[in-house]
Amino acid sequence: MNNLNILQNFDKKFYFSKPFPYFVIEKCFPDKIYEMLFKDYTLIINYLEKKNDTKNLNNIRLQINSKNFFKEDALKKTIWYDFIKYHTSKEFLNELVNIFNDDLNIYYPKILSSFKNYNNDKNFLKVRDKINNNHKFVIDCQPGINTSVIKKSNVRGPHVDNPVEIFGGLFYLRDDNDISDGGDLEIYDSENRKIYFEGKAEVKNKRCLKKVKTYKYGKNKCIFFLNSLKTIHGISARSETNFTRNLTNFAIETYFF
């Protein structure tokens, strides 16, 4: 098994089908591998802060997509080059499909059939780009941060992801010295109520939601989910801090269904 595979410690007991299909791995990597990932992540943080002049930014999400990451010579030398290569591969996607197989068959049976029927097709999968409708599926792995917090604020309230997304994922790399509050992942249940969205798929009628679970922002932790209108999640408010909130985003999308 690839020692950079974020799913290497997955167990069925980590998986939940309600209120939507998702799983959480509290310790993704052995300590030695994680320490290497975190050490090189500081180079990514420096790159993002330098490129975006973050001095006056308050709790703003910044990230670099896979395509642009592969172009940056300084970043190619890090362990994250191999990490992203693997997590944009068909091997990684197939493992995710196997984990979510039963719920995929309930939510998106046609997509599940496409995963199986076109797996060996030359146009099955590619790294996400500006033009994505010439492949069945596109994939991305995006190291990023939320900038330091000048004034307590929310990253993002209850929402769902882009409807073209099938799977989403987050990998957290909290600094051991970060003692700030917030930035936790919150899971919501609509309990079959009618939910209305506004803006970028933000929930408008939040009173109809029930928060059922909170996962603390921590180090070496990941969550993956099957995206749908039921996949309502948000991030709790962050307190003032000079530390960034470190997270890598995973996205698998389709433009055929």
C-alpha positions in Angstrom: 0.0 0.0 0.0 1.2 3.5 -0.8 2.4 5.0 2.5 1.0 8.4 1.5 -2.5 7.0 1.0 -4.8 9.0 3.3 -7.2 6.0 3.4 -4.7 3.5 4.7 -6.3 3.5 8.2 -9.9 3.4 7.1 -12.2 1.0 9.0 -15.9 0.3 8.4 -16.6 1.5 11.9 -15.6 5.0 10.9 -18.4 5.1 8.3 -21.8 6.7 8.7 -24.8 6.7 6.3 -26.9 9.3 8.3 -27.6 12.1 8.1 -25.6 11.7 4.9 -22.8 9.2 3.9 -19.4 10.2 5.3 -16.5 8.8 7.2 -13.9 10.3 9.5 -10.3 9.0 10.2 -8.9 10.5 13.4 -5.3 9.4 12.6 -4.6 9.1 8.9 -0.8 8.5 8.9 1.9 7.1 11.1 3.6 9.8 13.1 6.8 9.8 11.0 4.9 10.3 7.7 2.6 13.0 9.2 5.6 14.9 10.5 7.1 14.9 7.0 3.8 16.1 5.5 3.5 18.9 8.1 7.1 20.0 7.8 6.7 20.5 4.0 3.3 22.1 4.5 5.0 25.1 6.0 6.4 25.7 2.5 2.9 25.7 1.0 1.7 28.1 3.7 4.6 30.4 2.9 3.9 30.2 -0.8 0.2 31.0 -0.3 0.9 33.9 2.1 3.5 35.4 -0.2 1.4 35.0 -3.3 -1.7 36.6 -1.7 -0.3 39.3 0.7 -2.2 38.0 3.7 -1.2 40.8 6.1 -4.7 42.3 6.3 -6.8 39.2 5.4 -9.1 37.9 8.1 -9.9 34.2 8.0 -9.9 33.9 4.2 -9.6 30.6 2.4 -6.6 30.3 0.1 -5.5 27.2 -1.8 -3.6 25.9 -4.8 -5.1 23.4 -7.2 -3.3 20.3 -8.4 -2.6 21.6 -11.9 -0.9 24.8 -10.6 0.9 22.9 -7.9 2.6 20.7 -10.4 3.9 23.8 -12.2 5.7 25.3 -9.2 9.3 24.1 -9.1 9.8 24.9 -5.4 6.7 22.8 -4.5 7.7 19.9 -6.7 10.6 19.1 -4.3 8.2 18.5 -1.4 6.5 15.3 -0.2 3.3 17.0 -1.3 4.1 16.4 -4.9 3.9 12.6 -4.5 0.9 13.1 -2.1 -1.1 15.0 -4.7 0.0 12.7 -7.5 -1.5 9.7 -5.7 -4.6 11.5 -4.6 -5.4 12.5 -8.2 -5.0 8.9 -9.4 -7.5 6.3 -10.5 -6.3 4.0 -7.8 -7.3 6.5 -5.1 -10.7 7.2 -6.8 -11.5 3.5 -7.1 -10.8 3.0 -3.4 -13.3 5.8 -2.5 -15.9 4.3 -4.8 -15.5 1.0 -3.1 -16.0 2.6 0.4 -19.1 4.5 -0.7 -20.4 1.7 -3.0 -23.7 0.9 -1.2 -24.7 4.5 -0.7 -23.6 5.4 -4.2 -26.0 2.8 -5.4 -28.8 4.5 -3.5 -28.0 8.1 -4.3 -26.4 7.9 -7.7 -26.9 4.5 -9.4 -26.1 5.8 -12.9 -22.9 7.3 -11.6 -21.9 4.1 -9.9 -22.5 2.2 -13.2 -20.4 4.7 -15.0 -17.5 4.2 -12.5 -17.6 0.5 -13.2 -18.3 0.5 -17.0 -15.8 3.2 -18.0 -13.0 2.5 -15.6 -10.6 1.5 -18.3 -11.7 4.2 -20.8 -9.0 6.7 -21.8 -11.4 9.5 -21.0 -12.4 8.1 -17.6 -10.5 10.5 -15.4 -8.3 13.6 -15.4 -7.0 16.3 -13.1 -9.5 19.1 -12.9 -8.8 22.0 -15.4 -10.7 24.8 -17.1 -12.3 22.4 -19.5 -13.7 19.3 -17.8 -16.6 18.0 -19.9 -14.4 15.8 -22.1 -13.8 13.2 -19.3 -16.3 11.2 -17.3 -14.8 12.3 -14.0 -12.3 15.0 -12.9 -10.3 15.0 -9.7 -8.5 17.6 -7.6 -6.4 17.8 -4.5 -5.8 21.3 -3.2 -3.5 22.2 -0.3 -4.8 25.3 1.4 -5.2 27.5 4.5 -7.6 29.8 6.2 -5.6 32.9 7.0 -5.0 34.1 10.6 -7.9 35.7 12.4 -7.8 39.4 13.2 -11.5 39.4 14.4 -13.5 36.3 15.4 -15.4 35.1 12.4 -17.0 32.1 10.6 -15.2 30.4 7.7 -18.5 29.2 6.3 -21.9 28.4 7.7 -24.2 25.5 6.9 -23.9 24.7 3.1 -23.6 22.0 0.5 -20.8 21.8 -2.0 -21.0 22.3 -5.8 -23.7 20.0 -7.3 -21.2 18.7 -9.8 -19.1 17.2 -7.0 -19.6 13.6 -6.1 -17.1 13.2 -3.4 -15.5 15.8 -1.2 -12.8 15.5 1.4 -10.8 17.5 3.9 -7.4 16.7 5.6 -6.5 18.8 8.6 -2.9 19.6 9.7 -3.3 21.7 12.8 -0.1 23.2 14.3 0.7 21.8 17.7 1.1 25.3 19.1 -2.3 26.5 17.9 -4.5 26.8 21.0 -7.2 28.9 19.4 -10.9 27.9 19.4 -13.1 27.0 16.5 -12.6 26.0 12.9 -14.4 22.7 13.7 -16.5 20.8 11.2 -20.2 20.7 12.0 -22.6 18.1 10.6 -26.3 19.0 10.1 -29.4 17.1 9.6 -32.4 18.6 7.8 -34.7 15.9 9.2 -36.5 15.8 5.8 -37.6 19.4 6.1 -37.6 21.6 2.9 -34.2 23.4 2.8 -33.7 26.6 0.8 -30.3 27.8 -0.4 -28.9 31.1 -1.4 -25.6 32.5 -2.6 -23.0 29.8 -3.0 -25.4 27.0 -1.7 -25.6 28.5 1.8 -28.6 27.3 3.8 -31.2 30.1 4.1 -33.6 28.6 6.6 -31.0 27.6 9.2 -33.7 27.1 11.9 -34.8 24.0 10.1 -31.4 22.3 10.7 -30.3 20.2 13.6 -26.6 20.1 14.3 -25.9 16.4 15.0 -22.1 16.2 15.3 -19.0 18.4 15.6 -15.5 17.2 14.6 -12.7 19.2 16.2 -10.1 20.8 13.9 -7.0 18.7 14.7 -3.9 17.3 13.2 -3.7 14.2 11.0 -7.5 13.9 10.6 -9.6 13.6 7.5 -13.3 13.5 6.6 -14.8 12.4 3.2 -18.4 12.5 2.2 -20.8 11.7 -0.6 -22.1 15.1 -1.9 -25.9 15.7 -2.2 -28.5 18.2 -1.1 -28.5 16.3 2.2 -24.7 16.9 2.8 -25.1 20.0 4.9 -22.0 20.9 6.8 -20.3 24.1 8.1 -17.3 25.4 10.0 -17.6 26.9 13.5 -16.3 30.5 14.2 -12.6 30.9 14.8 -11.2 32.9 17.6 -8.4 35.5 17.1 -5.1 33.8 16.3 -1.9 34.3 14.4 -2.0 30.7 13.2 -3.4 29.6 9.9 -6.0 26.8 9.7 -4.3 24.2 7.6 -6.4 21.9 5.4 -6.2 20.1 2.1 -9.3 19.8 0.0 -10.3 16.8 -2.2 -12.9 16.9 -5.0 -14.2 14.4 -7.5 -16.7 15.8 -10.0 -18.7 14.8 -13.0 -20.3 16.9 -15.7 -22.2 14.1 -17.4 -25.1 13.5 -15.1 
